[in-house]
Amino acid sequence: MSAAAATALTDTLLQAWETLHGATTTDRSLGLLGAVWPELDREQWRQISIGDRDACLFLLQESLFGAQLQTIAACPRCGLRLESNFGVRDVCTPPALLPQPRGHLQLTHDGYHVRFRLPCSEDLLDLPSADIDVAAAMLLQRCVIEVQHDDVPIALSKLPIDVQQHVSESMAAHDPLADLQIAVNCPDCGHFWSATMDIAAYLWGELDDWAQDLLAEVHMLARHYAWSERDILTMSPLRRRFYLDLVQA
């Protein structure tokens, strides 16, 4: 990457970090993706399935901060805090091209025919804060387009619970990154469980640490040399590190 491109990326990320600092996780994800890949506008990013969106977030994580991820989870049984380390490529293959909204899907079970789509960020933004079961039911209602029984249209409320479950499972199978679960086994008590990997929250944490560290460097160099923020940010990381070492010597 050229020096000019690196500076432009730094500016883009800092502006996104500043703008999105008080936003929700979903809004942060959309804002970051739109800033880095403006080829798709915000409305288009809102329509991308959750799993396809998260694949792009994994790609951004890998590009900016490296392919290795580290998570910490407490064992639900004994409370032991466990560290998990894995690579981006262990959980997904980042996309080579920007994703597009997917078409409708269909499921037939016990004479019921259901046409549906995959959940997207727009759905998450429009869901009110609610109990997880209530939210899941509302999400299903948003994503189911048409229900028929023996070729006769019926309301979603008339769809048996087991068929609704099949629809939810089909959604998960078609978009597995939408609810990424990491297997964890406690070495102390032997308890085995699945922990959710939220790449949107993880990436934001990495970006937040990066931005605060970078601005702390700017503060130190500006205070010592009276350089402008622009002068400091256009330096290469190597040159900036050299001056910081001199200041701290």
N, C-alpha and C positions, 0 to 999 in steps of 0.2 A: 504494500500500500504506500502511495506517495505521501510526502509530508503534508501536502495540501489536503489530500483525502483524509488523512488521519486527523488533521485539525478540524475539518468539516464534520467528521463523525463525532469528535469530542464535543463540538458545539451542539450538535443535534441531540446527543445523549444528555448533556447538561441542561439544555432547554426542556427536554422531555421530563427529566427528573424534577426540575423546578416547577413546571406546569402541573405535573400529575401528583405532586407530593401529598396532597390531601384527598386524592381520589380513591374510589373503591378498587379492589384488586382487578375486577373485570375492566373498569375504565382505564386503569394503568396498563393492562395488557394491550388493549386496543390502541391507546395512545402511543405506546412504545413501537408496536408493529407499524402503525401508520407513519411514525416519524422515520423509522429505518427503511421501510418499504412503502413510499408514498405512491407507488404504482396503483395500489388499491386505496380508495378513500375510506373514511371511517364507516360509512354505511355498508360498503362491501365487506370490510373486516367483521362487522357485526353479524353478517350472514354466513360467515365461514363456520363450519361445525367446530364444536369445542375441541375435539381431538386434533383436527387439522390446524386449528389455531395454536394449540399447545405444541404441536410438532414444530411450528415456526418459532415458538418461544424457546424450545430446546436448541434449535439451530442458532438462535441469537445468543443463548447462554454459552454454547460451544465456541462461537466466533469471538465473543467478547471476553469471556472469563475462563475458557478452557473446558475440556470434555469431562473432567472428573467432578462429581457432585458428592457432597457429604451431608447427611441428614442425621438428626438426633431425635430419638423417640424414647418415651418412658414405657416400660413394660406395664401393661394394664393389670397384671396380677401382682407383681412384687415391687414395682416402681423403679427398677433399675434403669438408668439412662444408657441407651445403646447407640453406638455410632454405626451408620451404614455408609459404605463407600461404593459407588458404582459409576459407570461411564454413560454418557448420553447414548452411545450406540448400543449399550446393553438393553435399553428400554424402547428405543425407537430409531428409525432411519429418518434423519431430517430431510425435508423435501428438497428436490433439486429445482423445482419451479414453485412459484407462489400458488397457493391453493385457490380453488374456485368453489362457490356454493354447490353442494351436491344435489342431485335430483331426488325425486321421491322414491321411497322404498315400499315394498308390499309384503304382507304376511297373510297366509291362509292357515287356519287352524279350526278344526271341528265345525266346519261350515261357515266360519266367520272370516271375512276378508277385510283386512285393514290396510289402508294406504297412509303412510306417515313420512315424516322427514326427521333428520337428526337435529338434536338441540344445538343452538348456536348462542353466541354471546348476547344477542338481542333478547333471547329468552331469559337469560340470567339477569340482565339489567331490568327487565320488566316484572320479574318475580318479586313480590313483596317479602319483607322479612317474615318468615313463618316457620312453623315446625317442619322438620325435614320430610315427614310423610306428607304433609299438606303441600309442600313445595314440589315434591315428586309427582303428586297427583295433578297439580296445576301445570307442571311441565309436560306431562303426558297429554293433557288436554290441549295444550298449545300445539303440540307436534303431530297429533293425529288429525289427519285431513278428512278421512272418510272411513266409515264403518258400514259394512253390509253383512247381513245374515241371510244365506240362501238367496243372494242377489237382491235383497230388499234393504234399502238404507235404514239404519237405526242410529240412535244416539249413543255416544260414547258411554254414557251412564248405564246403558243396557249391555255393555260388553262384559262378559264374565271376568272375574278377577284373574283366573289362570291365563286367559287370553291376553289380558293387559300385561301380565307378567312376561308372557312370551314376546310381546311387543317391546317391552323394556329391555329384555335380554337380547333381542335382535338389534336394538339401537346400540347397546354396549358392544356387541360383536362387530358391528360395522364401523364403530368409532372407539376402539379400545383405549386410546390415550385420554378420552374424555373423563375417565375415572381410573387413573393409574394407581395400582396397588403394589406396594413393595413387600415381599415376604420377609418377616422378621422372626427370629427364634431366640428367645432369651437363654443365655448360657447358665444363668443362676437357677431359675425355676423350671426351665424347659418349656415355658409357654410359647405357643406359636400363634402369630396373628398377622394380619395384613395392615400396613400403614399407608395412608394416602400420600402420594407424592404430588404436591401442588407446585408445578413448575412456575406458575405465574407469581406466586408469593416468593418462591425461592429466587427467581431472577431479579425481582424487585429488591430483595435484600442484598443481593450482590451489587446491583447498580447503586443502591443507597450508600453502601460502604465505599464503593469506588468514588462516587461523587464527593462524599465528605472528606475522604483522604486527599483527593485532588485539590479541593478548595482549601484544605489545611496547608498543602504545599504552596499554593498561590499566596495565601496569607503570609506564610513565613518568608517567602522570597520577596514579596512586595514590601513587607515591613523592613527587610534588611537592605534591599537594593533600590527600593522605590520604583520598581518596574510596574507597568500596568498589567492588569489581568490578561489582556490580549497578548502582550509580549510574552508572558509566561506560558500561556496555553499554546502558543505557536511553537514553543521549543519542543524538541524531541524528548521523550521520557528519559533517555540516557543523559542528555545535556542538563535537564532539570534535576536529575538525581545527582549529577556532579556538583551543581551549585548548592543543593541541599546539604550534601556531605561537607562542603566547605563551611557553610553556615553553622553546622552542628559540630564541627571539629573543635 
